[in-house]
Amino acid sequence: MRTRSLGRPWRRFLALLGTAGLALAGAVALPGTAQAANVLTNPGFESGAVSPWSCTGNLGSIVSTPVHGGSKALAGAVSSSDIAKCSQTVAVRPNTAYALTGWVRGSYVYLGVDGGASTWTSSPSAYSPLSVSFTTGAAQTSATIYVHGWYAQGTYQADDISLDGPGGGGGSDTQAPTAPGALASTGKTSSSVSLSWNASTDNVGVTAYDVYRGSTSVLTVSGTSATVSGLSASTAYSFTVKARDAAGNTSAASNSVSVTTNAGGGGGTGFKQAAPYLFEGWGDPPSATTVMNATGVKWFTMAFMLDGGGCNPMWDSNRPLTGGVDQSVINQIRSAGGDIVPSFGGWQGSKLGANCSSASALAAALQKVIDAYSLKAIDMDIENTDEFENEAVQARILTALKTVKANNPGLKTIVTFGTTTTGPTYYGNRLIEQAKSIGADIDVFTIMPFDFGGGADMYGNTVNATEGLKNKLKSTFGWDDATAYAHIGISGMNGLSDQQENTTPAIWTSIRDWANGHHIARLAFWAVNRDRPCPGGGVVSNCSGISQSTWQFTSITAGFTG
């Protein structure tokens, strides 16, 4: 059993933050009040057709029972890979308050507006009301309203959806946008195709693009690029794109492009990340931009996203998901040209994986964080007896990761866990086997090669542990060496570990060079907070306990290229 008095501190030493409100400079225009008029078309689906609602995967249909009002309702046939998201884009007025309401029935049904507020209900057996309010932006002229279910939760029903407020502008817009131009494939894997096209024009404005696979609408986006996932390997597909405006006018189709997906059976993830841990709740947190400027590092692994109660994600269980110090630091990192991956879990604390009641509830919690920060990757740090050594929780975490990856094309998923000097433990092997069994499609399996129990050769032990992981990935997934390495991460501990193992800057440089030479996917260490010298200082939170230069381990890590 590893202890992490430092690696995952038993107590979090938090700076007390003031609670003064934010002062806004200058005059602020107050939002207008919406008039009580439903601006949605076919809000109760009484026309007997889905249009002008658009449903992903063509999974929406009209049913006559069960209904909430009238004689018709919408049914969304959720699958294991599609949430049957049905949406409608309408014209709205800028800086105006709107009230969105609806009646839904089924497990985990969501109602919301793209890019804004949403709400959901867990599993009503009868129709239940949902409501959410939002205010349009200062220049916003359209809004996309949606309702959807959740993966593998069964068909949901929705009825009598209302968006109360004034419509956008005056008169009737009947002019369709021009067709998108120059549709082309920009990349592909064995299960996805990335596309881009030239923007359409419209007399009022284009609000959405619908991507078609053959004659089936499979994806709706607001920009001029998209990635279609869930495809079969070595298979030819044909794609077109149509543009839509706020009035629902649809353009002619773009040119058609045919793409054959890559062969299956492995291949690299294309993901490379040098991302040392940074913790805002402990260890005298340094300025992230100061570290970036001094070292050239671009990514940080932000610790730790935990449960604030009720399966509700919060930083360290007590700092808000958004609007607090963590978001401020993330904004600074991104403004400086960097990015972050949040780490969920860790050695201790109230963890979402252990506390959320189901995989779908955990996936919903992860999605809140993904949406809050438009994430490119997430890290699940699976440790201790409550998560790592709990087989049911392992399964819950992997299933939730599979769900959010399916729902967020391009999202990279990372799992991080402990190891022996020769490779994964029983529970590590089981984690890998279960990931294969359920098709979780994990991008990076990261081991933490420290706290071995007094291991002296930190370079040799790290290499041996990583080789053991590589061999396990090969035997489980049938990969070759190169593919297995491309799915591996190393997360070390700079300076003295909890068990007095010493990873010096020279050793860490050798580990980095080995990682580059074998083209692994990720290199991290715990933590930037400790990347400061204090020879003889012992195992403490804000320095490494050894002689080194300030930010030396971060500088070394920044040289990781994979």
TORPA-999578 format. One record per residue (C-alpha): x negated, y negated, z; residue in one letter. Coordinates in pm, whole numbers, padded with zeros to 5 digits, always signed. Layout:
BEGIN
XYZA;...
END
This chain:
BEGIN
+00000+00000+00000M;-00148-00329-00107R;-00101-00631+00112T;-00089-00975-00042R;-00129-01226+00235S;-00293-01435-00033L;-00196-01270-00360G;+00173-01303-00276R;+00167-01503+00049P;+00360-01380+00349W;+00456-01737+00420R;+00507-02012+00167R;+00362-02341+00281F;+00588-02599+00123L;+00531-02970+00106A;+00838-03151+00230L;+00982-03344-00058L;+01174-03663-00018G;+01538-03662-00116T;+01557-04012-00257A;+01779-04035-00561G;+01643-04109-00905L;+01644-04475-00999A;+01746-04545-01355L;+01592-04850-01512A;+01819-05077-01710G;+02192-05073-01764A;+02358-04736-01822V;+02669-04702-02035A;+02942-04516-01851L;+03107-04230-02041P;+03450-04289-02183G;+03745-04088-02064T;+03888-03824-02294A;+04250-03854-02399Q;+04457-03544-02325A;+04473-03400-02678A;+04337-03064-02790N;+04088-03124-03070V;+04037-02753-03146L;+04201-02591-03447T;+04384-02260-03398N;+04327-02277-03021P;+04576-02000-02940G;+04496-01791-03250F;+04864-01808-03349E;+04771-01836-03716S;+04695-01465-03708G;+04342-01530-03840A;+04012-01598-03665V;+03924-01898-03885S;+03801-02164-03824P;+03638-01976-03537W;+03328-01785-03646S;+03226-01467-03463C;+02881-01308-03468T;+02866-00970-03637G;+03225-01023-03757N;+03322-00874-03420L;+03619-01105-03360G;+03974-01004-03448S;+04330-01113-03370I;+04546-00894-03148V;+04910-00910-03040S;+04847-00754-02699T;+04735-00842-02441P;+04801-01213-02484V;+04821-01503-02242H;+05062-01726-02434G;+05239-01703-02765G;+05209-01386-02968S;+04839-01371-03058K;+04496-01369-02889A;+04132-01326-02984L;+03954-00995-02917A;+03574-00979-02918G;+03439-00626-02974A;+03117-00652-02775V;+02849-00395-02859S;+02522-00293-02700S;+02340-00541-02925S;+02594-00821-02986D;+02795-01032-02739I;+03064-01111-03000A;+03015-01486-02969K;+03303-01673-03132C;+03255-02046-03187S;+03413-02349-03347Q;+03242-02680-03425T;+03451-02995-03395V;+03398-03366-03434A;+03365-03556-03106V;+03299-03912-02996R;+02964-04011-02844P;+02932-04078-02472N;+03276-03935-02397T;+03392-03693-02128A;+03568-03375-02246Y;+03744-03097-02056A;+03716-02741-02190L;+03961-02478-02062T;+04068-02131-02167G;+04211-01799-02054W;+03996-01485-02074V;+04023-01119-01986R;+03740-00863-01961G;+03398-00808-01807S;+03156-01102-01801Y;+03332-01341-02037V;+03175-01683-02097Y;+03323-02015-02210L;+03104-02312-02292G;+02955-02563-02533V;+02630-02500-02721D;+02340-02680-02558G;+02549-02778-02259G;+02770-02655-01978A;+02922-02308-01953S;+03111-02095-01706T;+03202-01727-01680W;+03415-01477-01495T;+03297-01134-01385S;+03559-00869-01460S;+03925-00970-01444P;+04178-00701-01536S;+04429-00974-01623A;+04389-01311-01793Y;+04201-01560-01574S;+04140-01931-01633P;+03799-02082-01702L;+03722-02452-01715S;+03416-02667-01762V;+03360-03037-01825S;+03087-03210-02022F;+02999-03553-02154T;+02875-03599-02508T;+02542-03766-02575G;+02498-04126-02681A;+02470-04032-03050A;+02656-03701-03049Q;+02928-03660-03313T;+02995-03285-03300S;+03017-03007-03043A;+03025-02630-03082T;+03264-02457-02843I;+03217-02086-02780Y;+03354-01785-02598V;+03167-01454-02571H;+03140-01135-02373G;+02833-00947-02256W;+02635-00653-02389Y;+02799-00312-02356A;+03072-00451-02126Q;+03364-00366-02354G;+03603-00573-02562T;+03716-00906-02415Y;+04022-01118-02495Q;+04050-01498-02508A;+04355-01717-02557D;+04484-02073-02532D;+04146-02245-02547I;+04166-02622-02519S;+03914-02902-02563L;+04088-03210-02429D;+03960-03537-02566G;+03962-03765-02868P;+03862-03632-03206G;+03559-03776-03377G;+03607-04071-03606G;+03917-04127-03813G;+04066-03983-04130G;+04035-03631-04268S;+03702-03495-04389D;+03750-03251-04677T;+03406-03277-04841Q;+03185-02972-04798A;+02807-02997-04747P;+02568-02920-05029T;+02428-02567-05044A;+02107-02503-04847P;+01808-02486-05078G;+01488-02283-05115A;+01582-02001-04878L;+01269-01792-04814A;+01137-01530-04576S;+00864-01662-04345T;+00786-01339-04160G;+00909-00991-04077K;+00861-00698-03840T;+01007-00349-03836S;+01324-00485-03676S;+01353-00854-03770S;+01328-01103-04057V;+01248-01474-04015S;+01398-01720-04264L;+01374-02089-04346S;+01552-02319-04591W;+01588-02681-04694N;+01850-02889-04515A;+02192-02951-04668S;+02347-03295-04692T;+02703-03402-04607D;+02913-03718-04616N;+02952-03702-04235V;+02690-03458-04116G;+02595-03091-04114V;+02664-02927-03777T;+02568-02562-03833A;+02422-02305-04069Y;+02567-01955-04100D;+02321-01681-04193V;+02466-01391-04392Y;+02326-01040-04427R;+02500-00928-04742G;+02858-01046-04694S;+02844-01038-04312T;+02780-01352-04104S;+02520-01244-03848V;+02384-01566-03698L;+02475-01933-03656T;+02202-02193-03593V;+02179-02571-03588S;+01834-02600-03752G;+01682-02485-04080T;+01522-02162-03963S;+01640-01842-03800A;+01526-01492-03708T;+01766-01206-03773V;+01692-00917-03536S;+01833-00570-03473G;+01738-00446-03821L;+01618-00100-03922S;+01259-00026-04021A;+01162+00018-04387S;+01501-00111-04503T;+01589-00367-04773A;+01822-00651-04674Y;+01969-00945-04867S;+02024-01283-04699F;+02203-01608-04784T;+02285-01920-04581V;+02585-02156-04584K;+02614-02498-04421A;+02914-02623-04219R;+03025-02968-04106D;+03227-03070-03801A;+03554-03047-03992A;+03485-02683-04078G;+03405-02745-04445N;+03167-02476-04569T;+02910-02514-04846S;+02837-02278-05129A;+02582-02010-05051A;+02210-02072-05085S;+01995-01866-05314N;+01972-01502-05208S;+01646-01359-05072V;+01573-00987-05040S;+01335-00860-04771V;+01224-00507-04679T;+01139-00469-04311T;+00808-00320-04203N;+00766+00047-04122A;+00832+00144-03761G;+00610+00329-03517G;+00408+00058-03351G;+00209-00240-03460G;+00100-00538-03257G;+00338-00785-03100T;+00158-01087-03246G;+00165-01234-02896F;-00151-01372-02736K;-00142-01564-02410Q;-00403-01701-02170A;-00183-01803-01876A;-00322-01822-01522P;-00071-01846-01237Y;+00025-02187-01096L;+00237-02205-00780F;+00405-02530-00677E;+00510-02398-00336G;+00173-02307-00189W;-00201-02365-00186G;-00237-02742-00241D;-00101-02735-00602P;-00335-02915-00842P;-00228-03148-01120S;-00152-02924-01418A;-00253-03187-01672T;-00582-03248-01489T;-00657-02876-01517V;-00552-02870-01884M;-00775-03165-01971N;-01070-03016-01785A;-01043-02662-01920T;-00849-02655-02246G;-00596-02405-02108V;-00249-02441-02265K;-00027-02188-02087W;+00052-02138-01720F;+00243-01857-01550T;+00471-02045-01310M;+00543-01866-00981A;+00787-01757-00849F;+01146-01742-00967M;+01346-01578-00686L;+01704-01544-00565D;+01852-01848-00395G;+02151-01640-00284G;+02426-01473-00483G;+02199-01372-00772C;+02125-01740-00835N;+01776-01817-00970P;+01572-02077-00778M;+01203-02150-00759W;+01071-01970-00450D;+01435-01925-00335S;+01454-02284-00211N;+01357-02524-00490R;+01619-02602-00756P;+01605-02434-01096L;+01601-02777-01260T;+01552-03131-01142G;+01281-03059-00887G;+00902-03056-00869V;+00875-02742-01084D;+01065-02898-01373Q;+00857-03214-01340S;+00537-03010-01372V;+00676-02813-01666I;+00767-03137-01843N;+00412-03266-01787Q;+00261-02944-01922I;+00477-02955-02234R;+00411-03324-02289S;+00040-03239-02287A;+00090-02978-02559G;+00117-02671-02335G;+00389-02435-02221D;+00484-02203-01937I;+00611-01852-01871V;+00801-01814-01541P;+00717-01519-01319S;+01018-01349-01158F;+00955-01153-00839G;+00614-01103-00683G;+00506-00918-00372W;+00769-01053-00135Q;+01066-01281-00094G;+01429-01247-00197S;+01405-01111-00551K;+01664-01123-00825L;+01585-00770-00943G;+01657-00627-00601A;+01952-00853-00511N;+02155-00885-00831C;+02425-00618-00822S;+02389-00491-01178S;+02177-00514-01491A;+02434-00745-01650S;+02432-00975-01348A;+02052-00982-01352L;+02053-01052-01727A;+02290-01344-01669A;+02053-01484-01404A;+01755-01451-01638L;+01955-01619-01912Q;+02016-01921-01689K;+01640-01972-01665V;+01583-01904-02035I;+01848-02162-02126D;+01726-02416-01869A;+01376-02425-02017Y;+01417-02292-02375S;+01164-02022-02292L;+00943-01833-02533K;+00851-01562-02280A;+00939-01434-01933I;+00728-01230-01688D;+00882-00981-01444M;+00628-00928-01165D;+00755-00595-01028I;+00601-00512-00691E;+00654-00354-00349N;+00911-00099-00236T;+01217-00313-00314D;+01149-00326-00690E;+00844-00132-00810F;+00902+00175-00594E;+01280+00169-00632N;+01382+00368-00939E;+01730+00216-00961A;+01590-00138-00948V;+01326-00051-01209Q;+01608+00060-01440A;+01809-00255-01363R;+01516-00481-01450I;+01430-00301-01774L;+01794-00296-01886T;+01827-00668-01813A;+01509-00739-02011L;+01646-00540-02304K;+01965-00744-02288T;+01805-01090-02282V;+01560-00994-02554K;+01848-00890-02779A;+02028-01214-02700N;+01726-01441-02757N;+01550-01362-03086P;+01177-01419-03056G;+01169-01404-02675L;+00865-01209-02547K;+00912-00990-02239T;+00631-00910-01998I;+00625-00669-01703V;+00347-00702-01444T;+00266-00435-01186F;-00013-00289-00973G;-00257-00016-01072T;-00523+00223-00949T;-00883+00210-01070T;-00799+00476-01331T;-00463+00355-01454G;-00098+00329-01354P;+00037+00491-01039T;+00333+00731-01038Y;+00572+00436-01034Y;+00377+00256-01305G;+00394+00563-01527N;+00764+00592-01455R;+00820+00227-01546L;+00654+00284-01884I;+00846+00605-01948E;+01177+00441-01863Q;+01102+00144-02088A;+01057+00392-02373K;+01366+00594-02276S;+01609+00300-02286I;+01444+00118-02578G;+01360-00190-02371A;+01105-00305-02632D;+00871-00462-02374I;+00606-00676-02544D;+00333-00671-02277V;+00259-00429-01993F;+00034-00627-01757T;-00162-00459-01478I;-00310-00630-01171M;-00654-00470-01129P;-00737-00577-00773F;-00653-00477-00416D;-00772-00131-00512F;-00884-00063-00156G;-01241-00185-00142G;-01349-00128-00501G;-01690-00286-00554A;-01729-00270-00933D;-01458-00511-01038M;-01560-00511-01405Y;-01585-00135-01429G;-01266-00078-01231N;-01074-00328-01443T;-01189-00169-01769V;-01114+00183-01642N;-00769+00081-01518A;-00690-00083-01852T;-00810+00221-02046E;-00583+00435-01828G;-00290+00207-01916L;-00381+00227-02286K;-00381+00607-02276N;-00042+00612-02104K;+00107+00379-02366L;-00035+00595-02645K;+00106+00916-02504S;+00446+00763-02424T;+00509+00560-02740F;+00294+00749-02990G;+00085+00441-03062W;-00272+00427-03186D;-00546+00251-02986D;-00501-00087-03157A;-00124-00093-03105T;-00155+00008-02740A;-00415-00263-02668Y;-00187-00518-02839A;+00078-00442-02572H;-00155-00476-02271I;-00218-00762-02029G;-00466-00808-01743I;-00388-01027-01441S;-00685-01044-01205G;-00763-01228-00882M;-01038-01487-00886N;-01302-01477-00614G;-01217-01277-00303L;-00909-01055-00305S;-00701-00966+00000D;-00924-00659+00041Q;-01248-00858+00003Q;-01318-00743-00352E;-01524-01010-00528N;-01456-01109-00888T;-01725-01365-00967T;-01717-01606-01262P;-01974-01384-01436A;-01757-01075-01386I;-01445-01258-01504W;-01635-01372-01815T;-01725-01010-01889S;-01363-00904-01840I;-01247-01180-02074R;-01502-01081-02337D;-01392-00717-02312W;-01029-00829-02346A;-01113-01031-02658N;-01312-00743-02804G;-01021-00504-02760H;-00757-00756-02872H;-00521-00723-02578I;-00217-00950-02552A;-00250-01142-02226R;-00503-01261-01968L;-00404-01420-01635A;-00529-01451-01279F;-00401-01541-00934W;-00424-01837-00912A;-00518-02183-01041V;-00446-02307-00687N;-00749-02101-00573R;-00976-02198-00862D;-01195-02420-00642R;-01515-02343-00454P;-01542-02266-00082C;-01835-02024-00034P;-01787-01838+00292G;-01436-01979+00320G;-01268-01640+00324G;-00941-01545+00161V;-00740-01868+00162V;-00473-02030-00050S;-00650-02327-00206N;-00998-02197-00293C;-01164-01875-00406S;-01385-01802-00103G;-01698-01801-00322I;-01939-02039-00490S;-01808-02160-00827Q;-01731-02475-01023S;-01390-02634-00991T;-01151-02476-01246W;-01425-02239-01362Q;-01200-01932-01384F;-00939-02131-01575T;-01205-02248-01822S;-01315-01889-01874I;-00955-01776-01922T;-00894-02053-02176A;-01152-01874-02393G;-00925-01572-02427F;-00805-01540-02786T;-00709-01174-02804G;
END
